[in-house]
Amino acid sequence: MLDQKYIRENPEEIRRALASRNYAPALLEEFLAADRQWKSAQSELDNLRAKLKAASKNKPAPEIIAANKKLSEEIKQKEKELAALEEAQKNKLLYIPNLPDSSSPPGRSAEDNKEIRRWGAPAAKAFAVLPHDELGVKLGILNFEQAGKISGARFAVYHGAGAKLERAIVNFMLDTHTAEHGYQEVLPPALVNGRAMTGTGQLPKFQADLFACDKGADLYLIPTAEVPVTNLHREEILDGARLPISYAAYTPCFRREAGSYGKDTRGLIRQHQFNKVELVKFVRPEDSPAALEKLTGDAERILQKLKLPYRVVALCAGDLGFAAGQTYDLEVWFPAQNTYREISSCSNYKDYQARRAAIRFRRDPNAKPEFVHTLNGSGLAVGRAFAAILENYQNADGSVTVPEALAPYMGGLAKIEGVK
């Protein structure tokens, strides 16, 4: 969340930022109104406490004791009112998005995003490339009908070489990020509590997008490993000498994807359950711009090793995620659709998540605690990498060549020709 003091002192800047991000200015006005009520109640409570303190110095007498008792009851009631007002003020604050970084391009939608660079050239195919979902079904390595029977729409069952390929991609990504890029591997729970979801910005705004456990359990299936991994250090004060801290985590992820439509609903692009390797960093504030460039480069390296053409796009202010201040999207080439599709978002959240989750650090043992900056990005979305491999490594006879980088993980299988 944003610094309350900064909002109070810079309302015009916040209004402009909200407008640039396509958010209604009412978010600011509602917070400021709730903030004024809270501050007024706090002032009244302080006055009552001061009055009671002064009265307590008087010589005890029945009328004074009675007055002080009445005053104490007023204070207790005012404390309850203040707690409710503080909760309302905080709730309003939690709905205000992060401020876009000055480096984020101006713009209202994805149409205004700025391409930064491209890597690799799409290979010319002498045949019509089948979409990954059609090819996967034809090879017998993907089955959407079985998934629909046991779970419903937007699920998939992987068979044979398909299951092995998915597992190979996960292990390849983890090995690359830990051995070559210096990340510490961590395997977190796939269920987290509401405080964890609030800490990274999923709650309260995106409640409808989450899979929540029922019967009163304060547990949610994670939409990304960003949530549990960022919250590993919730409410901690870190030793500055430990920074930067870099984690890589594989987890299944769960999203309702209620708003997707069209081609996004086909195949593996938007599933309710999917696998992902996530990269998460905790850094000093002054180091976060460079850390974002490195994190993005680490994710790019996976695509380079897989020899999958891609481009890097800087998201404009109007297309940024709720909690992000700056984001690069990696978009991989899908020949069947003749377009680039997102496979990773790498974001600098600055101190936005750290304030929500109370994650701080000390530059030295005697220094005042400061909020860290958090960053994360997909390194990569496994299902989308799987889909991109099926399309980019597809052969005229309908087989799929296994990328060289994955050969050590495929048990000697060089080509996927189907499940017999």
C-alpha positions in Angstrom: 0.0 0.0 0.0 1.0 3.6 -0.3 2.4 5.7 2.5 -0.6 7.4 4.2 1.4 10.6 5.0 2.5 10.8 1.3 -1.1 10.6 0.2 -2.2 13.3 2.6 0.6 15.6 1.5 0.4 14.9 -2.3 -3.3 14.5 -3.2 -2.9 16.0 -6.6 -0.1 13.7 -7.6 -2.2 10.7 -6.4 -5.2 11.9 -8.5 -3.0 12.2 -11.6 -1.6 8.7 -10.9 -5.0 7.2 -10.5 -6.2 8.8 -13.7 -3.1 7.5 -15.6 -3.9 4.0 -14.4 -7.6 4.2 -15.3 -8.8 4.2 -11.7 -11.6 6.5 -10.4 -10.5 9.5 -8.3 -13.2 8.5 -5.9 -10.7 6.0 -4.4 -8.6 8.9 -3.2 -11.6 11.0 -2.0 -13.0 8.0 0.0 -9.7 7.4 1.6 -9.2 11.1 2.5 -12.7 11.2 4.0 -12.1 8.1 6.1 -8.7 9.4 7.1 -10.2 12.7 8.3 -12.8 10.8 10.4 -10.1 8.7 11.9 -7.8 11.6 12.7 -10.7 13.6 14.3 -11.6 10.6 16.4 -8.0 10.2 17.4 -7.8 13.8 18.5 -11.0 13.5 20.5 -9.6 10.4 22.2 -6.3 12.1 23.0 -8.2 15.0 24.6 -10.3 12.6 26.7 -7.2 10.8 27.9 -5.5 14.1 28.8 -8.6 15.2 30.7 -8.7 11.9 32.7 -5.0 12.2 33.4 -5.4 15.7 34.7 -8.5 14.8 36.8 -6.7 11.8 38.3 -4.3 14.3 40.0 -7.1 15.8 42.0 -7.8 14.8 45.5 -10.2 11.8 45.6 -13.8 12.7 46.3 -17.1 10.9 45.5 -18.0 13.3 42.8 -14.5 13.2 41.2 -14.4 9.4 41.3 -17.8 9.3 39.6 -16.7 11.8 37.0 -13.6 9.9 36.3 -15.5 6.6 36.0 -17.8 8.2 33.5 -14.8 9.6 31.6 -13.2 6.2 31.5 -16.3 4.7 30.0 -16.3 7.5 27.4 -12.7 6.6 26.6 -13.5 2.9 26.2 -16.4 3.7 23.8 -14.2 6.2 21.8 -11.5 3.5 21.5 -14.0 1.1 20.0 -15.1 3.8 17.6 -11.5 4.7 16.7 -10.7 1.0 16.0 -13.7 0.8 13.6 -12.7 4.1 11.9 -9.1 2.9 11.6 -10.2 -0.3 10.0 -12.4 1.6 7.5 -9.5 3.9 6.7 -7.1 1.0 6.1 -9.6 -0.8 4.0 -10.0 2.3 1.7 -6.2 2.5 1.5 -5.9 -1.2 0.4 -7.9 -0.4 -2.7 -5.6 2.3 -3.9 -3.1 0.9 -6.5 0.6 1.5 -6.6 2.0 4.6 -8.3 3.4 4.0 -11.8 7.1 4.5 -12.0 8.3 7.5 -14.0 9.9 5.0 -16.5 6.6 3.4 -17.3 5.3 4.6 -20.7 2.1 6.7 -20.6 -1.0 5.0 -22.0 -4.4 3.7 -21.3 -4.3 0.1 -22.5 -2.1 -2.7 -23.9 -2.2 -0.9 -27.2 0.1 1.7 -25.7 2.7 -0.7 -24.3 6.2 -0.1 -25.7 8.3 -2.9 -27.3 11.8 -2.7 -25.9 13.6 -5.5 -27.8 13.3 -8.8 -29.6 15.3 -12.0 -29.5 15.3 -14.7 -32.2 13.5 -14.8 -35.5 10.4 -16.9 -36.0 11.3 -19.9 -38.1 9.7 -20.1 -41.5 7.6 -23.3 -41.7 6.8 -25.0 -45.1 3.6 -26.4 -43.6 0.6 -25.1 -41.7 1.4 -25.2 -38.0 -1.2 -26.7 -35.8 -2.2 -24.9 -32.6 -0.7 -26.5 -29.5 -4.0 -27.8 -28.2 -4.9 -29.5 -31.5 -1.4 -31.0 -31.8 -1.3 -32.2 -28.2 -4.6 -34.0 -28.6 -3.5 -35.5 -31.9 -0.3 -36.8 -30.3 -2.2 -38.1 -27.3 -0.2 -36.1 -24.8 -3.0 -33.7 -23.9 -6.5 -34.6 -23.0 -9.0 -31.9 -22.4 -12.1 -34.2 -22.5 -10.8 -36.2 -19.6 -10.0 -33.1 -17.6 -13.6 -31.8 -18.3 -15.0 -35.0 -17.1 -13.2 -34.9 -13.8 -12.9 -31.1 -13.2 -14.6 -29.0 -15.8 -13.6 -26.5 -18.4 -10.0 -25.0 -18.5 -8.2 -28.0 -17.1 -5.9 -30.4 -18.9 -4.6 -34.0 -18.4 -1.0 -34.6 -19.6 -0.1 -38.1 -20.8 3.1 -39.9 -21.5 5.7 -37.7 -23.1 3.5 -34.7 -22.4 3.7 -35.3 -18.6 7.4 -35.9 -18.9 7.9 -32.6 -20.9 6.0 -30.6 -18.4 8.2 -32.0 -15.6 11.3 -31.5 -17.6 10.5 -27.8 -18.1 10.0 -27.3 -14.4 13.3 -29.0 -13.5 15.2 -27.2 -16.3 14.0 -23.8 -15.1 14.7 -24.4 -11.4 18.2 -25.8 -12.2 19.0 -22.8 -14.4 17.8 -20.2 -11.9 19.6 -21.8 -8.9 22.8 -23.0 -10.5 23.4 -20.1 -12.9 21.4 -17.1 -11.6 22.0 -17.5 -7.9 18.4 -18.0 -6.6 17.6 -20.1 -3.6 15.0 -22.8 -4.3 12.0 -22.9 -2.0 8.9 -25.0 -2.1 6.1 -23.2 -0.3 2.5 -24.3 0.5 -0.2 -24.0 -2.2 -2.7 -22.8 0.5 -2.2 -19.5 2.2 -4.2 -17.4 4.7 -6.0 -14.1 4.0 -3.2 -12.0 5.6 -0.8 -13.4 3.0 -3.1 -12.6 0.2 -3.5 -9.1 1.6 0.2 -8.7 1.9 0.8 -9.1 -1.8 -2.3 -7.2 -3.0 -4.7 -10.0 -4.0 -7.1 -9.1 -1.2 -9.4 -7.4 -0.8 -9.6 -6.2 -4.4 -9.4 -9.5 -6.2 -11.5 -11.7 -3.9 -13.7 -12.9 -6.9 -10.6 -14.2 -8.8 -9.5 -16.5 -6.0 -10.4 -20.1 -5.1 -11.3 -19.9 -1.4 -11.7 -22.8 1.0 -15.2 -22.8 2.5 -16.6 -23.8 6.0 -14.9 -20.9 7.7 -11.3 -21.8 6.8 -9.2 -18.7 6.2 -7.3 -20.4 3.3 -7.0 -19.7 -0.4 -5.4 -21.6 -3.2 -2.5 -19.5 -4.5 -2.7 -17.7 -7.8 1.1 -17.6 -8.0 4.1 -18.5 -5.8 4.6 -14.7 -5.4 2.1 -14.8 -2.5 3.6 -17.4 -0.2 7.2 -16.6 -1.1 6.9 -12.8 -0.5 5.1 -13.5 2.8 8.0 -15.7 4.0 9.4 -12.5 5.5 6.1 -10.8 6.5 6.4 -8.8 9.7 10.2 -9.2 9.8 13.0 -6.8 10.0 15.8 -8.2 7.9 19.5 -7.7 8.3 20.6 -5.4 5.5 23.7 -7.5 5.0 21.4 -10.3 3.8 20.0 -8.3 0.9 19.4 -9.0 -1.9 17.5 -12.2 -1.2 16.5 -14.1 -4.3 14.1 -17.1 -4.3 12.9 -19.4 -7.1 9.8 -21.5 -6.4 7.9 -24.0 -8.4 4.2 -24.3 -7.5 0.9 -25.2 -9.0 -1.2 -22.0 -9.4 -5.0 -21.6 -9.4 -7.0 -18.8 -10.9 -10.7 -18.4 -11.9 -9.8 -16.5 -15.1 -13.5 -15.4 -15.2 -12.8 -12.5 -17.5 -10.9 -14.2 -20.3 -12.5 -14.9 -23.6 -11.9 -15.7 -27.3 -8.7 -17.5 -28.2 -7.5 -17.1 -24.6 -9.9 -19.9 -23.6 -8.3 -22.5 -25.9 -5.7 -25.0 -24.8 -3.1 -24.2 -22.1 -3.1 -20.4 -22.4 -5.6 -19.7 -19.6 -6.2 -22.6 -17.3 -7.8 -22.6 -13.8 -4.8 -24.7 -12.7 -1.3 -24.4 -14.1 2.3 -24.8 -13.2 4.8 -21.9 -12.8 8.3 -21.2 -11.7 8.3 -17.9 -9.9 11.3 -15.6 -9.1 11.0 -13.3 -6.0 13.5 -10.7 -4.8 13.9 -8.6 -1.7 16.3 -5.7 -2.2 17.4 -2.3 -0.9 15.3 0.6 -2.4 18.1 2.0 -4.4 18.9 -1.3 -5.9 15.4 -2.2 -7.2 15.7 -0.7 -10.7 18.8 -2.7 -11.5 17.2 -5.8 -9.8 14.3 -5.6 -12.2 16.6 -5.6 -15.2 18.4 -8.6 -13.8 15.3 -10.5 -12.9 13.9 -9.9 -16.4 17.2 -11.0 -18.0 17.1 -14.2 -15.9 13.6 -15.0 -17.2 14.7 -14.2 -20.8 17.6 -16.6 -20.4 15.2 -19.5 -20.1 13.6 -18.6 -23.5 17.0 -18.1 -25.0 18.2 -21.5 -23.9 15.0 -23.0 -25.3 15.6 -21.1 -28.5 12.1 -19.6 -28.5 11.7 -16.2 -30.2 10.3 -13.6 -27.9 10.0 -9.9 -27.3 10.2 -7.7 -24.2 7.4 -5.1 -23.7 7.3 -2.3 -21.2 3.7 -2.0 -19.8 2.2 1.5 -19.9 0.7 3.0 -16.8 -2.8 2.0 -17.8 -1.9 -1.7 -18.2 0.1 -2.2 -15.0 -1.0 -4.7 -12.5 -2.6 -3.4 -9.3 0.4 -3.6 -7.1 3.2 -3.0 -9.7 5.1 0.2 -10.2 7.0 -1.0 -13.3 6.6 -4.1 -15.4 8.2 -5.8 -18.4 6.2 -8.5 -20.1 8.0 -11.3 -22.0 6.0 -12.4 -25.0 6.9 -15.7 -26.7 6.2 -16.4 -30.4 3.2 -18.6 -31.2 3.4 -19.5 -34.9 -0.1 -21.0 -35.2 -1.6 -17.7 -34.1 1.1 -15.7 -35.9 1.6 -13.5 -32.8 3.5 -13.0 -29.5 1.8 -14.1 -26.3 2.7 -13.2 -22.7 4.7 -15.9 -20.9 6.1 -13.8 -18.1 5.5 -10.5 -16.2 8.5 -9.1 -14.3 7.6 -6.4 -11.9 9.1 -3.9 -9.4 6.6 -3.4 -6.6 8.9 -1.0 -4.8 7.7 -0.7 -1.2 4.0 -1.3 -2.0 3.9 -4.9 -0.9 6.5 -4.4 1.8 4.2 -1.8 3.5 1.2 -4.2 3.3 3.2 -7.1 4.7 5.4 -5.1 7.1 8.7 -6.3 5.6 11.6 -4.0 6.6 15.4 -4.1 6.9 18.2 -2.3 8.8 21.2 -1.0 7.0 23.2 -1.5 10.2 22.3 -2.8 13.7 21.6 0.7 15.0 19.8 2.1 11.9 16.1 2.9 11.7 14.1 0.1 9.9 13.2 0.8 6.3 10.8 -0.9 4.0 12.5 -3.3 1.4 11.5 -3.3 -2.2 10.0 -6.5 -3.6 10.1 -7.8 -7.1 8.9 -10.9 -8.8 8.3 -12.4 -12.2 7.5 -15.7 -13.9 10.6 -17.7 -14.7 8.5 -19.0 -16.6 4.8 -20.0 -16.9 5.4 -23.8 -17.5 2.2 -24.5 -19.5 2.8 -21.6 -21.9 6.4 -22.7 -22.4 5.0 -26.2 -23.1 2.6 -24.8 -25.7 5.2 -22.6 -27.3 7.5 -25.6 -27.7 4.8 -27.7 -29.4 4.2 -25.0 -31.9 7.8 -23.8 -32.5 9.4 -27.3 -32.6 6.6 -28.8 -34.6 7.6 -30.9 -37.6 5.8 -31.5 -40.9 4.9 -35.1 -39.9 3.2 -33.9 -36.7 6.0 -34.8 -34.4 7.7 -32.4 -32.0 11.5 -32.2 -31.6 12.6 -31.9 -28.0 14.6 -28.7 -27.5 18.3 -29.4 -26.9 18.2 -27.7 -23.5 15.6 -30.2 -22.3 17.4 -33.3 -23.6 19.0 -34.1 -20.2 15.6 -34.1 -18.6 13.8 -36.2 -21.1 15.5 -39.6 -20.5 16.9 -39.7 -24.0 13.7 -38.9 -25.8 14.6 -36.7 -28.8 11.3 -36.5 -30.5 7.6 -36.6 -29.3 5.7 -38.7 -31.8 2.6 -39.5 -29.7 1.3 -41.9 -27.1 0.7 -45.4 -28.5 
